Amino acid sequence: GAVVSQHPSRVICKSGTSVKIECRSLDFQATTMFWYRQFPKKSLMLMATSNEGSKATYEQGVEKDKFLINHASLTLSTLTVTSAHPEDSSFYICSARGVLGGDTEAFFGQGTRLTVV
Amino acid sequence: GQQLNQSPQSMFIQEGEDVSMNCTSSSIFNTWLWYKQDPGEGPVLLIALYKAGELTSNGRLTAQFGITRKDSFLNISASIPSDVGIYFCAGLRQAGTALIFGKGTTLSVSS
């Protein structure tokens, strides 16, 4: 299957600082990338959808100024959590979809565990 | 956000037993996907279903796309300890839109 690499896998940051998470599709071009947040023992909550070269579409209740998404190329999307607070601590997961999966299957990164102290 | 109805929420079984879980929706989907998530990892795609009535196997896993296009089930036969994890169903209404996920089924297997 297709490989999606997410980096870093774990990050601890101080309150008020910003953190950038990268999501790369390694062996296919991702026309669309999605960012999810997952709380312990809960399902994945979609935060935003991004298409290469255009602005991300955010789900209701997700602050676009706080969670900055950039999808500059067909293989890379980044999520920047700005001015992080302890309540932003969570498991963030990206997924990518492209022609390889018939544009219907989505492949996930390994996830990033963010802890804000 | 919108979610699919996935059941059961959790299962505790003995090694060697068969397992069945399902997802239902009030609306139609064009694609059904089943994922498995291990702790601290991202979901891994197990099976993808594209046509109503389609029955697809992947090793000991079998999944079906319901005829009404509003449901899907996943069966695991002869479970083993490494089957432990959270299984999610996901539905796609049309290409280009985001997947809609079920709440997950947590599977525990005792040997």
Chai-1 contact restraints between the chains, C-beta under 6 A:
chainA,res_idxA,chainB,res_idxB,connection_type,confidence,min_distance_angstrom,max_distance_angstrom,comment,restraint_id
A,F34,B,A98,contact,1.0,0.0,6.0,A-B,restraint_1
A,S43,B,F101,contact,1.0,0.0,6.0,A-B,restraint_2
A,S43,B,K103,contact,1.0,0.0,6.0,A-B,restraint_3
A,S43,B,G104,contact,1.0,0.0,6.0,A-B,restraint_4
A,L44,B,F101,contact,1.0,0.0,6.0,A-B,restraint_5
A,L46,B,G1,contact,1.0,0.0,6.0,A-B,restraint_6
A,L46,B,A98,contact,1.0,0.0,6.0,A-B,restraint_7
A,T49,B,A98,contact,1.0,0.0,6.0,A-B,restraint_8
A,I93,B,G42,contact,1.0,0.0,6.0,A-B,restraint_9
A,D103,B,A95,contact,1.0,0.0,6.0,A-B,restraint_10
A,T104,B,T31,contact,1.0,0.0,6.0,A-B,restraint_11
A,T104,B,L92,contact,1.0,0.0,6.0,A-B,restraint_12
A,T104,B,A95,contact,1.0,0.0,6.0,A-B,restraint_13
A,E105,B,A48,contact,1.0,0.0,6.0,A-B,restraint_14
A,A106,B,L99,contact,1.0,0.0,6.0,A-B,restraint_15
A,F108,B,G42,contact,1.0,0.0,6.0,A-B,restraint_16
A,F108,B,P43,contact,1.0,0.0,6.0,A-B,restraint_17
A,G109,B,G42,contact,1.0,0.0,6.0,A-B,restraint_18
A,Q110,B,E41,contact,1.0,0.0,6.0,A-B,restraint_19
A,Q110,B,G42,contact,1.0,0.0,6.0,A-B,restraint_20
A,G111,B,G42,contact,1.0,0.0,6.0,A-B,restraint_21
